[in-house]
Amino acid sequence: MAKIMKQYLKECDLSPCLREIFDRKLVPSTLRQLQKGEILWHEKERHSYCYFIKNGIIKLHVIIKDGREKALFFYTNGSLLGFQNLAENKMTVTTATAITPTTLYAVEFSQLYSFITKHHEYLSALTSYLFHHMATEAQEIVNLSLFNTMERLAGLLVLLADEYPKNEQGEVLIPINNQELAAMVGACRNSVYNALSLFQKKNIITKHRGSLIITDLDRLKSETTKKKG
């Protein structure tokens, strides 16, 4: 299951702390607009930038031996990414793609690093982020071990519901197709199709070509807590 990185770290919220650097122009940066499907960086590409997402979602993925795509992480509002590629003399091992229209700040890592090492409050926030990232990776192993496709998919859709606006009826349109959802939960497309069909029978969602609508978010959330109960 590819985790959506949401940087809300309880009482130490990374997002506002780092967003302040860019909003106040404390380091030189460039604001970029990506269209859905646009590549931010390619596998085996050298670059010295990292990125802070103002809004949108970026998918970090690789192509495995049989030619299929494997999604690793989905970064959304308030997330910092690109630091994974900055090991000395190493090229990127992933591809980063916008899966929704995305606005982000691009900054040279050397300039960001120089700034945060001189301002401890920002260094503390970045350190918290790195530990959070490691904890999230460990949680993914637990999710794959303990939860079936339906439970993982329900949890994913609940997270995605926070990224898209609700209409007057409280419904949420998720503009992501079955193949993308399958990559995100680490399951085959047929398993995801069957789980979505069951959710539709329960009147929790309605399926459309290339998208779905969450019609009962509260009931969807209950699907993620049944094992705990």
C-alpha positions as CSV (number, residue, x, y, z in Angstrom):
1,M,0.0,0.0,0.0
2,A,1.5,3.3,-1.0
3,K,1.0,5.8,1.8
4,I,-0.2,9.3,1.4
5,M,2.2,11.5,3.3
6,K,0.2,14.0,5.3
7,Q,2.6,16.0,7.5
8,Y,0.4,16.7,10.5
9,L,2.6,15.7,13.4
10,K,0.2,16.3,16.2
11,E,1.5,19.2,18.3
12,C,4.5,19.8,16.0
13,D,3.0,20.5,12.6
14,L,5.6,20.4,9.9
15,S,3.5,21.9,7.2
16,P,3.0,25.5,8.5
17,C,6.6,25.6,9.7
18,L,8.1,24.8,6.4
19,R,5.4,26.6,4.4
20,E,6.4,29.8,6.2
21,I,9.9,29.5,4.6
22,F,8.4,29.7,1.1
23,D,5.5,32.1,1.8
24,R,7.9,34.6,3.4
25,K,10.5,34.0,0.7
26,L,13.2,33.2,3.3
27,V,15.1,31.1,0.7
28,P,15.1,31.6,-3.1
29,S,12.5,29.3,-4.7
30,T,10.4,29.0,-7.8
31,L,6.6,28.4,-7.9
32,R,5.7,25.7,-10.4
33,Q,2.4,24.5,-11.8
34,L,2.1,20.9,-13.0
35,Q,-0.8,19.4,-15.0
36,K,-2.2,16.0,-14.2
37,G,0.2,13.4,-15.6
38,E,3.2,15.8,-15.8
39,I,6.5,14.4,-14.7
40,L,8.4,16.3,-11.9
41,W,11.5,14.1,-12.3
42,H,12.4,10.9,-14.1
43,E,14.2,7.8,-12.9
44,K,18.0,8.0,-13.3
45,E,17.9,11.8,-13.4
46,R,20.4,14.0,-11.6
47,H,19.0,17.1,-10.0
48,S,19.7,19.2,-6.9
49,Y,16.2,20.3,-6.0
50,C,13.6,19.4,-3.4
51,Y,10.0,20.5,-3.5
52,F,7.3,21.7,-1.1
53,I,3.7,21.0,-2.2
54,K,1.4,23.9,-1.9
55,N,-1.6,22.0,-3.2
56,G,-2.1,18.8,-5.3
57,I,-0.8,15.3,-5.2
58,I,2.5,13.9,-6.4
59,K,3.1,10.1,-7.0
60,L,6.5,8.6,-6.4
61,H,6.8,5.3,-8.3
62,V,9.1,2.8,-10.0
63,I,8.8,0.3,-12.8
64,I,9.4,-3.3,-11.6
65,K,10.9,-6.2,-13.6
66,D,7.7,-7.3,-15.4
67,G,7.1,-3.7,-16.6
68,R,4.3,-2.9,-14.1
69,E,4.3,0.3,-12.1
70,K,4.7,0.2,-8.4
71,A,3.6,3.3,-6.4
72,L,5.7,4.0,-3.3
73,F,4.3,7.2,-1.9
74,F,1.7,9.9,-2.6
75,Y,2.6,13.3,-1.3
76,T,0.0,15.9,-0.8
77,N,-0.5,19.5,0.6
78,G,2.3,20.5,3.0
79,S,4.7,17.7,2.0
80,L,8.4,18.0,1.3
81,L,9.8,15.6,-1.3
82,G,12.9,15.2,-3.3
83,F,15.4,14.8,-0.5
84,Q,15.5,11.0,-1.2
85,N,17.4,11.8,-4.4
86,L,20.1,13.9,-2.9
87,A,22.7,11.3,-1.9
88,E,26.1,12.3,-3.2
89,N,26.9,11.0,-6.7
90,K,23.7,9.1,-7.0
91,M,20.9,9.4,-9.5
92,T,17.2,9.2,-8.7
93,V,15.7,5.7,-8.5
94,T,12.1,6.8,-8.8
95,T,9.8,8.8,-11.0
96,A,7.6,11.6,-9.6
97,T,4.3,12.4,-11.4
98,A,1.5,14.7,-10.7
99,I,-1.8,12.8,-10.4
100,T,-3.8,16.0,-10.0
101,P,-3.1,19.6,-11.0
102,T,-0.3,20.5,-8.5
103,T,1.3,23.7,-7.4
104,L,4.7,23.4,-5.6
105,Y,7.8,25.3,-4.7
106,A,11.1,24.2,-6.1
107,V,14.2,25.1,-4.1
108,E,17.9,24.1,-4.4
109,F,18.5,21.7,-1.5
110,S,21.9,23.3,-0.7
111,Q,20.2,26.6,-0.1
112,L,17.4,25.1,2.0
113,Y,19.9,23.1,4.0
114,S,22.1,26.1,4.7
115,F,19.0,28.1,5.9
116,I,17.6,25.4,8.2
117,T,20.9,24.6,9.9
118,K,21.1,28.3,11.0
119,H,17.5,28.3,12.3
120,H,16.9,25.5,14.7
121,E,13.1,25.7,14.7
122,Y,13.1,24.7,11.0
123,L,15.8,22.1,11.5
124,S,13.6,20.5,14.3
125,A,10.6,20.4,11.9
126,L,12.6,18.8,9.2
127,T,14.1,16.2,11.6
128,S,10.5,15.4,12.8
129,Y,9.5,14.9,9.2
130,L,12.3,12.4,8.5
131,F,11.4,10.4,11.6
132,H,7.7,10.5,10.6
133,H,8.6,9.3,7.1
134,M,10.5,6.3,8.6
135,A,7.6,5.5,10.9
136,T,5.2,5.6,7.9
137,E,7.3,3.2,6.0
138,A,7.2,0.8,8.9
139,Q,3.4,1.2,9.2
140,E,3.0,0.1,5.6
141,I,4.6,-3.2,6.4
142,V,2.0,-3.7,9.2
143,N,-0.9,-2.7,6.9
144,L,0.1,-5.2,4.3
145,S,0.4,-7.9,6.9
146,L,-2.8,-7.3,8.9
147,F,-5.4,-5.8,6.6
148,N,-7.1,-7.2,3.6
149,T,-7.7,-5.3,0.3
150,M,-11.1,-4.0,1.2
151,E,-9.9,-2.6,4.6
152,R,-6.8,-1.0,3.0
153,L,-8.9,0.5,0.2
154,A,-11.4,1.9,2.7
155,G,-8.6,3.5,4.6
156,L,-7.1,5.0,1.4
157,L,-10.4,6.4,0.3
158,V,-10.9,8.1,3.7
159,L,-7.5,9.7,3.3
160,L,-8.3,10.8,-0.3
161,A,-11.6,12.3,0.8
162,D,-9.6,14.9,2.7
163,E,-7.9,16.1,-0.5
164,Y,-11.1,16.8,-2.5
165,P,-14.0,19.2,-1.8
166,K,-17.4,17.9,-0.7
167,N,-20.6,19.0,-2.4
168,E,-23.7,20.2,-0.7
169,Q,-24.8,16.6,0.0
170,G,-21.5,15.8,1.6
171,E,-20.4,13.6,-1.4
172,V,-16.7,13.5,-2.5
173,L,-15.6,13.0,-6.1
174,I,-12.3,11.0,-6.3
175,P,-10.9,11.4,-9.8
176,I,-8.7,8.3,-9.6
177,N,-9.2,5.1,-11.7
178,N,-9.1,1.4,-10.5
179,Q,-5.6,0.8,-11.7
180,E,-4.2,3.8,-9.8
181,L,-6.1,2.7,-6.6
182,A,-4.7,-0.8,-7.0
183,A,-1.2,0.6,-7.2
184,M,-1.8,2.6,-4.1
185,V,-3.1,-0.3,-1.9
186,G,-0.6,-2.9,-3.3
187,A,-3.3,-5.1,-4.7
188,C,-4.4,-6.4,-8.1
189,R,-6.9,-4.5,-10.2
190,N,-9.6,-7.3,-9.9
191,S,-9.4,-7.2,-6.1
192,V,-9.9,-3.5,-6.1
193,Y,-12.8,-3.8,-8.5
194,N,-14.5,-6.4,-6.3
195,A,-14.1,-4.3,-3.2
196,L,-15.5,-1.2,-4.9
197,S,-18.4,-3.2,-6.2
198,L,-19.2,-4.3,-2.6
199,F,-19.0,-0.7,-1.4
200,Q,-21.4,0.3,-4.2
201,K,-23.8,-2.4,-3.2
202,K,-23.7,-1.0,0.4
203,N,-24.5,2.5,-1.0
204,I,-21.2,3.8,0.2
205,I,-19.9,4.9,-3.2
206,T,-21.0,5.1,-6.8
207,K,-18.6,4.0,-9.5
208,H,-17.9,6.0,-12.7
209,R,-15.5,5.5,-15.5
210,G,-12.1,6.6,-14.3
211,S,-13.5,7.9,-11.0
212,L,-15.8,7.3,-8.0
213,I,-18.0,9.3,-5.7
214,I,-18.0,8.7,-2.0
215,T,-21.7,9.0,-1.0
216,D,-21.5,8.0,2.7
217,L,-18.1,8.9,4.2
218,D,-19.2,7.9,7.8
219,R,-20.0,4.4,6.7
220,L,-16.8,4.2,4.7
221,K,-14.8,5.1,7.9
222,S,-16.6,2.3,9.7
223,E,-15.2,-0.2,7.2
224,T,-11.7,0.8,8.4
225,T,-12.4,0.1,12.1
226,K,-14.2,-3.3,11.9
227,K,-11.0,-5.3,12.5
228,K,-10.2,-3.2,15.6
229,G,-13.7,-3.8,17.0
